[in-house]
Amino acid sequence: MIEQAKSSIWIFTPYLDFTLNKLLSKSLNDIEIVIITSLEGENPFLRGSQLKALKELISNGVVIKNLSGLHAKILLVDNNYISLGSQNFTSRGRKNKEAGFQSNTSFLESDILQNLNDWHDQANIVNAELIDTLIEYVKVNEDELAELKKRLEEDLESIINKFTNEESNFTITESEHYNTIFRYAQSDVIVYKKLSGIYKNYFSFKVDAPNDLSQWIKIGTKGEEEKVSLPAYFYFPSLNSKTMQMAFLRVHITTITYMKSEFHMNFWSGFDIKGKRFTVDFKFLKTKCKEANIKITLSSGLIGKVNLYYLFNAIEFKLVKSKFSNNVCEKFINDNLLNKPRKMREFLYDKVRPQKFTTKQDQPEEIEKFLPKDSYELGIMEFQNQPILIFEEY
C-alpha cells in the first residue's frame, strides 16, 4: 500500500526500527508522511534502535508525533485506505506469526477514519532535541538496563525450560536463537536462486548489485557496531534453519555457488588424543538432520574406531549418539576426549571454521538439495568467534 500512496502516509505503531525507514525510503520526497508512536514507559528502552530510527526519520522530513497509550498498528494511505493488524513495523515483526487486514475499499467518512484523525490531532509533535535527549539517557543507563534485561531473560528462560521438552528446544527452527548478531552492511540480505550464466546448467544464490555479501556489521553486547569482512572465495559453515541440514558454501561478493559436505581422511592430517594419532572422517548428514546433522569418525589402528553423531545449532554441539568398535576404544575416547571440555572445544572448532577448499565443478548441483526454495534470508551467528551462515526461508 505504501507504494500506492499519492498524497499522504500515516502510520500508527508503538514499536518500530529501521525496517520502517526502509519501507518509506522511496516515498520520502514525494508525499506527507506522519508517524504516530508512543514514547512512554518501556517502549524506547526495549528497542534501543527505535530512537535512532526516529531520529533518522525526522532528519528526512518525516513528522513524528507521540500519542500516550497507543497500542494499535495501522497504516493509513491518502486518508482513505487502511491496513491494520498485529505486526509491529520491525524486523522481528516480519518473522513473527502475525495477522492483518488490508482494505480494498475506501474508508472515507467512516467512524474508524474519524478516530484516526482524532488520534492524529491529540498526538504531540516530537522534535529532534527530544529524541537526542532520550538517546543520551538510554546511553548513560544502558549498562544498568542491559543487565536488568539480561537477568530477566535468563530467569524467564529458566522457568520456561522447566516446562518445555529439552529435545524439542534444541531444534531451533523458527526460534529466537536466530536473532543473528550480525546485520547486513547494506540492508536485509535476501538471496535468490538463479542460473549461473548462459552456458551453465546449475543454480547459484545471488544478491543484486551493489550489495556485497562479504561486508557485514557485527553488533556487540552493548549495541556497538564493528565492520566485518568475510574473506573472498572461502567456504563458510552454513545451516538451513528449517531442515537443520548443514554444508560449507563458498561466498563471494554477490554469489553463493559451490558447496561441500563431505571431508575424507586425506583432508585433515589427523587429531592427537593423549599421544595417539587418529585419522578423521567428517561429513554433514543429509537426512534426519533434526536428529543429528554431523557425523565424525575417528580411527586408530591401535585403539579402534568411533562414530560420533552431533546436532549442531550454530550455538552448541550436542552429542546425540556414539558407536565404538570395541570397549578399549570407548574407554579411551570417553576418558581423553568426550569428558575433556577443552579438548572437545579444540576438536569441534576445527570442523566449523571457514576453509578454502579446492573447488570441483560438480559441486554446485548439490545446492538445490540443500536450499530447495527460491529465496532465503541470510544471517550470521558466531561459534567461538567464527561465522556460521544461517538460511531462513523467505
Buried (B, 14 or more C-beta within 10 A) or exposed (E): BBEEBEEBBBBBBBBBBBBBBEBBEEBEEEBBBBBBBBBEEEBBBEBBBBBBBBBBBBEEEBBBBBBEEBEBBBBBBBBBBBBBBEBBBBBBBBBEEEEEEEBEEEBEEBEEBEEBEEBBEEBEEBEEEBBEEBBEEBEEEBEEBBEEEEEEEEEEEEEEEEEEEEEEBBBBBBEEBBEBEBBBBBEBBBBBBEEBEEEEEBBBBBBEEEBBBBBBEBBEEEEEEEEBEBEEEBBBBBBBBBBBBBBBBBBBBBBBBBBBBBBEBEBBEBBEBEEBBBBBBBBBBBEEBBBBBBBBBBBBEEBBBBBBBBBBBBBEBBBBEBEBBEEEBBEBBBEBBBEBEEBBEEBBBEBBBBBEBEBEEEBBEBBEEBBEBEBBBBBBBBBEEEBBBBBBBB
